[in-house]
Amino acid sequence: SNVSDSATEVFGVRKGMDLKVMMPEKVAIKHDGYLEQFVSTRKPHVIGKLLDITALTPTGELNCELMVQDFYDSDGNLDGFVGYLRDLTATNDIKFAGSMCDTILKLTPDPMIAMDQV
């Protein structure tokens, strides 16, 4: 496997390592079967879809968005797969803050809200 510098920094994976180290066990044990199924049927189940997943890091878990794409050589033969991961931590924090504000506004007849800029 080839990995970006960011993947090495965040997930501890390096070129040539099995990417299953970034997957929870219940996904990792099925990963090769998923690839084999796609190779034999060409029916995508994950490929081309944006998924919210939990990825493993050396320090714990990370909520991410995952997009996997297949790619082909100039003769149209399957050449491999590329996965894109995006950390959802900041996005989830913003959603949670928005949810809290909505709850306060719904539960308080005359809310007083103070905001401080950083």
Contacts in CASP RR format, 6 or more apart in sequence:
PFRMAT RR
TARGET T0000
AUTHOR 0000-0000-0000
METHOD contacts of the structure
MODEL  1
SNVSDSATEVFGVRKGMDLKVMMPEKVAIKHDGYLEQFVSTRKPHVIGKL
LDITALTPTGELNCELMVQDFYDSDGNLDGFVGYLRDLTATNDIKFAGSM
CDTILKLTPDPMIAMDQV
1 13 0 8 1.000
1 15 0 8 1.000
1 16 0 8 1.000
1 17 0 8 1.000
1 18 0 8 1.000
1 19 0 8 1.000
2 15 0 8 1.000
2 16 0 8 1.000
3 11 0 8 1.000
3 13 0 8 1.000
3 14 0 8 1.000
3 15 0 8 1.000
3 17 0 8 1.000
3 19 0 8 1.000
7 13 0 8 1.000
7 85 0 8 1.000
8 14 0 8 1.000
10 57 0 8 1.000
10 62 0 8 1.000
10 87 0 8 1.000
11 21 0 8 1.000
11 22 0 8 1.000
11 55 0 8 1.000
11 56 0 8 1.000
11 57 0 8 1.000
11 58 0 8 1.000
12 21 0 8 1.000
12 57 0 8 1.000
12 58 0 8 1.000
13 19 0 8 1.000
13 21 0 8 1.000
13 22 0 8 1.000
19 31 0 8 1.000
20 28 0 8 1.000
20 31 0 8 1.000
21 28 0 8 1.000
21 56 0 8 1.000
22 55 0 8 1.000
22 56 0 8 1.000
22 57 0 8 1.000
23 31 0 8 1.000
23 55 0 8 1.000
23 56 0 8 1.000
24 54 0 8 1.000
24 56 0 8 1.000
27 53 0 8 1.000
34 45 0 8 1.000
34 46 0 8 1.000
35 81 0 8 1.000
37 43 0 8 1.000
37 45 0 8 1.000
38 44 0 8 1.000
38 45 0 8 1.000
38 47 0 8 1.000
38 70 0 8 1.000
39 78 0 8 1.000
44 70 0 8 1.000
46 68 0 8 1.000
47 68 0 8 1.000
47 69 0 8 1.000
47 70 0 8 1.000
47 81 0 8 1.000
48 67 0 8 1.000
48 68 0 8 1.000
48 69 0 8 1.000
49 67 0 8 1.000
49 68 0 8 1.000
50 65 0 8 1.000
50 66 0 8 1.000
50 67 0 8 1.000
51 65 0 8 1.000
51 66 0 8 1.000
51 67 0 8 1.000
52 63 0 8 1.000
52 64 0 8 1.000
52 65 0 8 1.000
52 66 0 8 1.000
52 88 0 8 1.000
53 63 0 8 1.000
53 64 0 8 1.000
53 65 0 8 1.000
53 66 0 8 1.000
54 61 0 8 1.000
54 62 0 8 1.000
54 63 0 8 1.000
54 64 0 8 1.000
55 61 0 8 1.000
55 62 0 8 1.000
55 63 0 8 1.000
55 64 0 8 1.000
55 66 0 8 1.000
55 85 0 8 1.000
56 62 0 8 1.000
62 87 0 8 1.000
62 89 0 8 1.000
63 87 0 8 1.000
63 88 0 8 1.000
63 89 0 8 1.000
63 92 0 8 1.000
64 85 0 8 1.000
64 86 0 8 1.000
64 87 0 8 1.000
64 88 0 8 1.000
65 85 0 8 1.000
65 86 0 8 1.000
65 88 0 8 1.000
66 83 0 8 1.000
66 84 0 8 1.000
66 85 0 8 1.000
67 83 0 8 1.000
67 84 0 8 1.000
68 81 0 8 1.000
68 82 0 8 1.000
68 83 0 8 1.000
68 84 0 8 1.000
69 81 0 8 1.000
69 82 0 8 1.000
69 83 0 8 1.000
69 84 0 8 1.000
70 78 0 8 1.000
70 80 0 8 1.000
70 81 0 8 1.000
71 78 0 8 1.000
71 79 0 8 1.000
71 80 0 8 1.000
71 81 0 8 1.000
71 82 0 8 1.000
72 78 0 8 1.000
72 79 0 8 1.000
73 79 0 8 1.000
101 113 0 8 1.000
104 111 0 8 1.000
104 113 0 8 1.000
105 111 0 8 1.000
END
